[in-house]
């Protein structure tokens, strides 16, 4: 393995899923200015929009998207430009 190509600053970081508030710790080199206290210890914080605890593939729950409603809204909005 080549020397000097891997980062040396691995440390424990708290990742927080903003959609459900789940927090998990893992080692990472991610840069962040925010911190979060977990079990009395301060960790750097990385905020996530979605993680394994909220993604529909892993949870088995899917969100219903109102595609028909969006199409109707679009047609109504641009009907006035029709000649």
Secondary structure, 3 states (H helix, E strand, C coil): CCCCCCCCCCEEEEEEECCCCCEEEEEECCCCCCEEEECCEEEEEEEECCCCCCCHHHHCCCCCCCHHHHHHHHHHHHHHHCC
